[in-house]
Amino acid sequence: MLELIKALNKKDVQKSLELLILLDKLGGPHFRFEEETLYPILKKFFGEKYYQYLLKVHDRVIANAKKIVEIVGKGYITEDEARMLISMVRSEILPHPIECEGLTLLMGRLSEEEL
């Protein structure tokens, strides 16, 4: 995400698209693991409401990534678009990996069998 912010700041369309493709390739399996395995087993710690919140975060990340692709995909980025896209990454996408790291703390509370 930090590299994407850097590329957007430079208005580097090619690098931005490369990073978005990488995000797509890594994000799909990552989200699937979280939704199908990690979140359900950790739900006993944080409950249904936060579980639903985490699922909605994925939807938010995907929707924002699509918006970024749409804008960058036109082949150029204006100064205003760069500022807006950087703000989107910082406020709508970057918080998810930060939250994920917090969830790893809960994994230490799982039994060997659950892990």
Sequence and secondary structure as in RCSB ss.txt:
>XXXX:A:sequence
MLELIKALNKKDVQKSLELLILLDKLGGPHFRFEEETLYPILKKFFGEKYYQYLLKVHDRVIANAKKIVEIVGKG
YITEDEARMLISMVRSEILPHPIECEGLTLLMGRLSEEEL
>XXXX:A:secstr
 HHHHHHHHTT HHHHHHHHHHHHHHHHHHHHHIIIIIHHHHHHHHHHHHHHHHHHHHHHHHHHHHHHHHHHTTS
   HHHHHHHHHHIIIIITHHHHHHHHHHHHHTTS TTT 
